[in-house]
Amino acid sequence: MDHHRRLDAAVAAQVALQVLLLLSSPATVVRVLCGRPVWLTDGDTLYLRWQSGLGLLDHCSVVLPNGTETTLPDATTTVSPANITYVGDGYQSGQCGLRAVSVTPGVGNWTLTASSADGRHGRDTSHVTCIAKQWPKSNTIRVPVGTAVNVTCGPPKAFYCRMSGPSGEVSRHKGQCWVHVKSVGSHHLDVWTCWSVTAESAAEVQYTVRLHAYREGAVTEVGCDETPTEVRVFCNVRNGTATPDGGDGNAVGRDGHFRSKYCRITLPRDAKILSLAYGRGTTRYSYHGATYNDCGVSFAKPLRRSEIGRWKCMNAMSDDRVYGGFVVVVPPNNTKGIPPLTVTTGRSVMVPKGNTFHVECSVHSEIDYCWLRHPNGTAIPVTVPDSTAAGDPKRVGTRYRYTGEGLSFGQCHVAIDDASTLDTGPWLCALGLRDDRREMYGTVDVTVSESVIAARQEELYATEGTQVTLGCDTVEKQPIAYCRFLTPRLLGFAVDEKSDAQPPPRYTYSGQGLTAGHCGLSVDRVDDSDYGNWTCAVKILDSSGSEEVSTTVLLRKPEGFTMIQIIGIVLCGTMISIMSLFFANHLITNPSAKTTKKIEKLEMQLEAGEQGASRRVGARRAQNSTRVIRTQPGRSKHGSIPRRI
């Protein structure tokens, strides 16, 4: 008991001593305050300002949550290594404050300490909570076409929201951003943008949601993104019947029944074709993907000229379908844009009657549809089958089959069976662009031949002494065993591209060779014996051992005048015209005496006629009390009447 009394007395003595010391030193004052709690989000800037009440300060510092003390000089231009600077009205105001950039997420005490010139001290502690960004600024929602969906955007604890969709609609309401879509259509697809504010955010934060829709059991993500060092182009496929992460955190690409078979990416303007896979690439282009269903490429910045434009990404999946489309890659400061779209068409087609020919048009953009116009004006719709079915999966009609890689790759390729001579002419193909709803057109010229060979020109004209080329070629470029001709005078001979071939004088082979199916003849210094019907005959090389086929070419002499005759006629006509003008001018300027008398007589007759007419007019005007004074023509100083010109 006595021991406890002694301890209490000792404590009381110490307290009394401290009070006496404080009273004996009025210049030393310590003030300890507890500031308001602060909430902010990763990326916000922390501001603390404390009015110390100590008067003129000579020191201001902050003790960080980790125990480190940093001096805050009274100079706004001084920046510490931790990006912490003084904030306030200056030491003379008694304010001690700070501005801290890039605060690390976490919870801790920030203590401002200040001391005055007379030795007084004070401190103010604020409990700061910095929230790490847990809500993604951008995410993707995948839904089937025509279904209902709530498009949510931004953090769930938002105070208020404003939101805009792809079609420009705007929504403003309290709480988290969301819009209910009754039936997802094409006008709902693409980027939705929202702006939200939470209790921890210093300003509105922008978030984006990309809405994808699919018709079948798969979702295709086609696009590009970039990091500070590289660019990525991709066309990834997801199983539409599963969640993006497979429901258990595993990628759906691990489903062995649905995976990518090959990944083919084409650079703009078809500059290069890449075949990439996990772990395989080139010195510049590497595979980019995280699952078995991904198809992408990554390459380092800066962009090369060949990499600016429309990339084609093709991802062939195990369901025997090819997914993907076109991706536009441009630099951030691009002002010229990319070249305009153009339609690429196949070469002119020449096909034997009864065979199959192809009409092919394409554009480097996704298309929704395409159709053909027959040379007779008939419109032919082209339907691309959605999935592999029994029989021919690409059948369009009784004669038409779609043979392209898909409308997503801008291809309108159609095979047409059983060619007829009625199919000869220009075929028009129309492609409906998916982006701007306009059509682009291309034309393919088709010639259907009655035979497997066709004359280069069935009828030619050539004047004597000139050179002319005639012949025939195989319609489908099949090689031929020989090429022979029969002249109008029934002189027969064979020719080929070999240098040792020696046909009759004036005749030489013309063409790219027998293996290219070309049978041509150049006739030098045409004479009268060359006019008439020529026979061009070939034997096609194939496994069926085909027989010889032939066609006729007619060489004619130009009808009417020759060019030399025409030139002579023109020159003679020109000389006659010049001489006629010369003599006419001479007769007018230097007439003979007989001609002069005839002219004077004619002028006198004309003058008499004019006088009679004047008298009749004067009589009529007199009846109307109008006086007319007419002056008779005077004579020249030579006594003759001036001639009328």
Secondary structure, 3 states (H helix, E strand, C coil): CHHHHHHHHHHHHHHHHHHHHHHHCCCCCEEEEECCCEEEECCCCEEEEEECCCCCEEEEEEECCCCCEEECCCCCCCCCCCCEEECCCCHHHCEEEEEECCCCCEEEEEEEEEEECCCCEEEEEEEEEEECCCCCCEEEEEEECCCCEEEEECCCCCCEEEEECCCCCEEEEECCEEEEECCCCHHHCEEEEEEEECCCCCCCEEEEEEEEEECCCEEEEEEEEECCCEEEEEEEEEECCCCCCCCCCCCHHHCCCCCEEEEEEECHHHCCEEEEECCECCCCCEECCCCCCCCEEEEECCCCHHHCEEEEEEEEECCCCEEEEEEEECCCCCCCCCCCCCCEECCCEEEECCCCEEEEEECCCCEEEEEEECCCCCEEEECCCCCCCCCCCCECCCCEEECCCCHHHCEEEEEECCCCHHHCEEEEEEEEECCCCCEEEEEEEEEEECCCEEECCCEEECCCCCCEEEEEEECCCCCEEEEEEECCCCCEEECCCCCCCCCCCCEEECCCCHHHCEEEEEECCCCHHHCEEEEEEEEECCCCCCCEEEEEEEEECCCCCCHHHHHHHHHHHHHHHHHHHHHHHHHHHCCCHHHHHHHHHHHHHHHHHHHHHHHHHHHHHHHCCCCCCCCCCCCCCCCCCCCCC
